[in-house]
Amino acid sequence: MSFTPEIAAALDRQAIELPSWAFGNAGTRFKVFTTPGTPRTIEEKLADAAQVHRLTGLAPSVALHIPWDLVDDFGKLAAYADDLGLRLGTVNSNTFQDDDYRLGSLTHADPRVRQKAVDHHFRCLDVMHATGSRDLKIWLPDGTNYPGQGDIRDRQDRLADSLAQIYARLSGDQRLVLEYKIFEPFFYTMDVPDWGTAYAHATALGDRAVVCLDTGHHAPSTNVEFIVAQLLRLGRLGSFDFNSRFYADDDLIVGAADPFQLFRILAEVVRGGGLDAGSDVQFMLDQCHNIEDKIPGQIRSVLNVQEMTARALLIDRDALAAAQQAGDVLGANAVYMDAFWTDVRPALADRRESRGLPRDPLAAYAASGYAEQIAADRVGGQQAGWGA
């Protein structure tokens, strides 16, 4: 098979941002297993990310996490990324590794702690000014473990006030991207537990506040593609954090647990214009590789997203609409399933080859000698991230 010019153009527009923390030692609250060649600096993380982009052509930007990726000169870091063929992307804040935030950060009852958390986000905005980054992503770990521990409504009021202070500091085309999570680290309430809460806060803030959908942050059996469709319809889907989970937020390789779900999500992205020219939707991975090799894990992940995107683009929209209008339940479902079961891997390999990329990026990485090189060069790497 070959792709139509329209599908090829849509695939050309696809870009998947890599998370810097995916290349460090991270991934579990129990044991973090170290691997040879672990980056010791953000520059080495960027060098690893550049390998993913060099072999796939899909990952031209890297998200930063502050303070994990703090450097003295972010302008210099942006220039270094540019030399590698990359750009610095989303800046992620961190309010979950400071003792002051034990009972909350942006929602804390103590004004001093809240201001400390707000000031941290101001620092993230300073980083964005230096790097040219557009998006400040806030995943808020705040919540409670016990009924009565905190006043649910007061915490929402404090959150709204804190977010408004941060939003007021945005400039140019900068956006505030609010991420939600149903549970963890707290288990009774999270202060931003679902898309509705994130949407309500984003809408109250203004047009440059949008929602991040992490594919692992939902209750079991949640219809995630419905949320995608709704946020696109409302104009508030800012970004994706792609990963996969079996039971809870496992941060596994995207598409590993349920490739059909990934297809359904991307079908709604295509339907809602999320891949159209000029779309503001940012696609990003948010995974931590604990037992699998990190660079191959990222290569596999971006290829999984590309494959399911290609399948989603193959949906015969005219036939689907005709079946839906006719009330042909099985016919409409068959249109979806025909696209999902189409093996696009040979066509994607042909397409890579035509663009000067390896047909099999994983095999090309294994043969490149890069893994052996960094294992020899990076003795003592301890760059950490989630769970470390």
N, C-alpha and C positions, 0 to 999 in steps of 0.2 A: 504494500500500500504506500501511497504518498499523501502528503498533506496538501490541502488546497492553499492558495496564496493567503486567504484570510486567516486560516489556522496557523500557518507559518508565521504570519505577521504577529499574531497574538502570542505565540511562543517566543518570538524575538523580544517582545516587551517584558517577558517574565524575568524578574530579578528577585532573589531570595537572600535576605540579609542573614549573615552568620553571627552567632553570639560569641564574643571573645571568651567567655567563661567555658564554652564547650571544649576548649583546647587545654584547660588546666585540669588538675586533679580534683575531681568533684563528683557528686552524684548520689550521696546517700547519707542518712543520719547515723548509720551504723559504722561501716568501715569504708574509708576512701582508699581505694587501691591505687598506688602510684604506678606509672608506666614510664618506660624509657623514653627520653626525649621530651619530657614535659617542659613547656615554656617557662622560662624564669622571668620574663619581662613581657610587657604588652607588645613590644616590638617583635618578640619571637612568636607571640600569638598571631600577630598580623602576618608574619611570614608563613605560618601554617595555613592560615585562612587563604593566603594567596595561592597556595597549592590547590586548594579546592576550586577556586575560580579558574585557575590556569587549565585544569583538566575538564571542567564542566561548562565553563562560560556562563554560569548561572548565579554566581555569588559575588557581585562587585562591591559589596559594602559589608562593614563589620560594626556591630553594636558594641558600645562600651558600657561598663558597669562601674559606677563611682561609689565607694572609693577604691575598688579593686584595681582599676586601671588608671589611677592618678599618676600623672607625670608633671614635671616642672614646666614644660612648654608644649601645650597642645597644638599650637601652630606648627611646631617642628614635627610632632607626631603625625599630623594630617599630611604634611609634606612627605614623610616617610611612607605613609600608606599610599599616597599617590605614586611614588616611585615603584611600588609593588603592583600597581594597576588596580588599587582599591580606593575606596573613600570611607571615611568614618561616618557612621550612621546614627541610629537611635542612641540617646544617652539614657541609661536606666539608673534610677536612684536606688538607694539602699537604706532602709530604716529598720532593718531586722537583725543587726549585729552590734548593737550598742546597748549597754546595760540600762541607759536612761529610757529605752523604749520597751522595757519589760511589760508595761501596762498600756502601751500605745505610743504613737508618734504624732501624726497629724491630728489624732483624736484624743490625745492624752488630756486628762483633767487639769494638769499643771501647765499654766501658760508658758513657763520657762522651757519645758520639754517640747511643747508644740512649736515654740519659736525656733528652737534648735533644729527641729525637723524641717520647718519652712526654710530656714537659712541653708540647710543642706541642699534643698532644691534650688535655691538661688545660686549656690555654687555649681550645681549641674548646669544651670542656664549659662553661667560664665564659660563652662567647658564648651557648650554648644556655640556660643559666640566665636570661640577660638577655632572650632573645627568646622563650622558651617553646617552643623547638624540641624535638622528640622524638628525632630520629635523628642520631647521629654516624656519618657514612659514611667508611670508611677504604678508599681504593684504594691498595695498597702497591706502589710501583715497584721494590722491592728484588729483586735477583736476581744472576745471574752470567753472564758471557759465555763462559767457558772451563771445560772439565772440570778439576777440581782447584783451581779458583780459590777456592772456599769449601767448607766441609764442609756438605753438604746437611742432614744430621740436626742438627748444631749450630745451623744457621740456623733450623730449625723450632723447636728448643727455646728459642732466644732470642726468636723471634716469640711463642711461647706465653706466655712470661714477660712480655713487653712488653704484649701484649693483656690479660693478667690484671690488670696494674696499671691500665690504662685502664678496664677493665670494673668494677673495684672502685670507681671514682669515679662511676659512673652513679647517678642518683637519680630518684625518682618513676617516671614511665613512660618514661624515656629508654632508648634502645636503641643498641647497637653494631651497625652494619651493615657487614659485611666483603665487599668486592668482589674479584673475581678477574679475571685476564687471562692468556691463554696465553703471550703474549710481548710484549716492548717495555715499557720501554726496554732490557731485557736479552734475550738471544737463546739462551742455553744453558739456564738455569733461571730461572724466576720463583718467588719464595717463596710466592705464592698464585696458582698457575697455572690452577686449575680449581675447579669447584663442589664436588668431593669434599674438597679441601683446606680450602676456606672452610667447608664444613659441619662437618668434623672439628674445626676450631678453635672455631667457634661453639658446637657441642655441648659441648665441654669447658668453655667459659666459663660457660654457663648459659642460662636461658630468655630472657633479654633480649638475646641475641646471635643475629643472623640473617644471611642471605646476600643480597647484591645481585647480580642477574643483569643484566649489560650485554649487550645483544643483539649487539654487535659483537666481543665478547671470546672468540670460540671458533675452533677450527680449521675450515677449510672442510669442508662437508658434515656438520658436527655437527648432531644432531637436538636443537635447542634446546628444542622443546616437550616432549621427554621430560624434560629437566632441570627445566623448569617444573613438570611433573606430579609429579616426584619430590620436589622441594623443598616443594611445597604439601602433598603427602601426609605429609611428615615434619614439617610445621609450621615450616619454617625459611626460607620465602621472605619476605624482608623488603621488598624493593623491586626495581623495574626501573629500569634506565637505557636508555631507548629511543633507538635510532639505527639506521642502516643502513650496510652495507658491501658492496662488491663483491669485494675481495680480502683486505684486512686491516682493521684498525680505522680506518675512513675517517670516522666521525662524520658521515655523511650523514643527510639527512632520513629519519626513520623510515618504513619501507615503500617507499622509493624503489627498492631493489634487488630486493626479493622480497615483494610485498604478500601473497602466499599464505602465506609463512612467518609474517608478522605475524598473519594470520588464525588460523593453526594455534596460535600461541602464546596468543592471546587465547581460543581455543576451550578450551584447557587451563586458563586462568585462570577462565573461567566454570565449567567442569566441577569445578574444585577449590575453588570458593567464594571466589575472590579478589575477586569483585565483590559478594559478599553484604553485607548490612548488618552492620556491626561488623568487617568484614575489616581486618586490620592491614597488608595489602599496599599499599605506596606506589608509585604510578606517576609516573615522572619522565622528562623528556627529558635526554639528555646529548649535545648536538650543538654543533659549532662551525661557524658559517657564514662561509666565507672568500670565496666568489665570489658567493653569493646574498645578497639583502637579508635582514637579520637578523630584523626583526619579521615580515615575510611568511613567512620560513622557519619561524618558530615557530608562526605561525597554521596554515600548511599541515600541520605536524607533528601538532599536537593534533587537527586534523580527520581526519588519516589514522588516528590511534589510535581516535578515536570511530567512524569508519566501519567499521573492521575489528571493533571491539567489537560494533557493531550486527549485523553479519553473523554473528559468532560466537553472539550471543544468539538468532539465527534458526534455529540447528540444531535440528531436530526430535528431541529426545532420546529420546522414546518410540519413534519409528520407527528411530532409530539403534540403540537397545538391542535391539529386536526383530530387526533384521537381524543384529546381532552374535551374538545367541543362536542364531539360525537358521543361522549360518555363511554368510550371504549376503554374500560378499566385495564384489561389485560394488554390491549394494544399499546396504550400509553406506557405501561410498565415495561413492555418489551422494547420500546424505543430506548429507554434508559439502559436496560440490561444489555442490549446489543452494543451500545457504546462502551459500557463497562467491560464487557468480555473481549473487546477488540485488543489484540496484542500490538501495541504501538512501539514496542522496544526496538524491533529492526528498523522502523522508519526513523526513530529518534537517533539510533546509531548512525544511520545514513546521513542524517542531518548534521550530527556532530562532525562526521568525517568531511562533509562538504564545507564546513567552517574551519577546518584545520585543527579540530579537536580530536582526541582519541575516541575510537568507537566504544571502547570499554574503559572508562575512567578509573575504575578500581584496579583493573589489571595494569593499567599504565602507571598508577601510583605505586603498586607493588614492585614494578620493574624499574622504577626511577632511582632507587637507592636513597631517596630522601629520608625514609624512616631510619635506615641504618646510620645515615649522616647525623641526624639530630640526636640519636641515641648516644653516639660517640662524642658529640660536641657539647651536649647540655647535661653535664653531670651535676646532680644536686638540684634539679628543677623542682620547686615546690609551689608554683603558682596555684592558688586555691580558688574555689568558688563555692557553689551551693554545697551545704552539708559538711564543708571542710573546716 
